[in-house]
Amino acid sequence: MTDVFVHPSSFVDEGAVVGKGTKIWHFCHVMPGAVIGERCSLGQNCVVMPGTRLGNNVKLQNNVSIYEGVVLEDDVFCGPSMVFTNVGTPRSHVNRRGEYEATLVRQGASIGANATIVCGVTLGRFAFVGAGAVVTRDVKDHALVVGNPARQIGWMCQCGERLRVEGGAGACARCGSRYREQGGELVAR
């Protein structure tokens, strides 16, 4: 691993792949078979399990665990203490290792602090999950979801600004990107 910072209190097991420019802070554990892209940041007390994949420029804030079956594409943000699951019906006394459900977080999605992402869902590109939300079903590209269970309350620009969409169209007040609603989806114009 060249051009990688690993704090002395953290462990990166042999067989893990970590891209250049990545920083792994205090008390983390990256297990064999985990793949972490370039320019990622793992905050304090993160775990990345075998068979998981993090794209480039992924940010894990403190206390985030990436369990087997979870894939994060480029530019994903995971807020402090948010939670992924990987088994739909866990029992301590029943081995469910062969039943891990895939969870995909698409490019540019952000997940707020203390949110829970139930396994088997896909979070769309540039989706935004509010703090404390419980996501139990797929989230559309650019959708803003909040609550328990999470429900869509609006749309987000790829720059992270909430969009005002009226009459099926909207423009970002921050970056000027323009969007239109089409068939229940938000697409760039």
QUISULQUI-V541688 format. One record per helix or strand of 3 or more residues. SS is the DSSP state (hx for helix, st for strand). FROM is the first residue (numbers start at 1). LEN is the number of residues. If there is no record, write none. Layout:
# QUISULQUI-V541688
SS,FROM,LEN  SS,FROM,LEN
This chain:
# QUISULQUI-V541688
st,70,3  hx,97,3  st,103,3  st,143,4  st,151,6  st,169,3  st,178,5  st,185,4
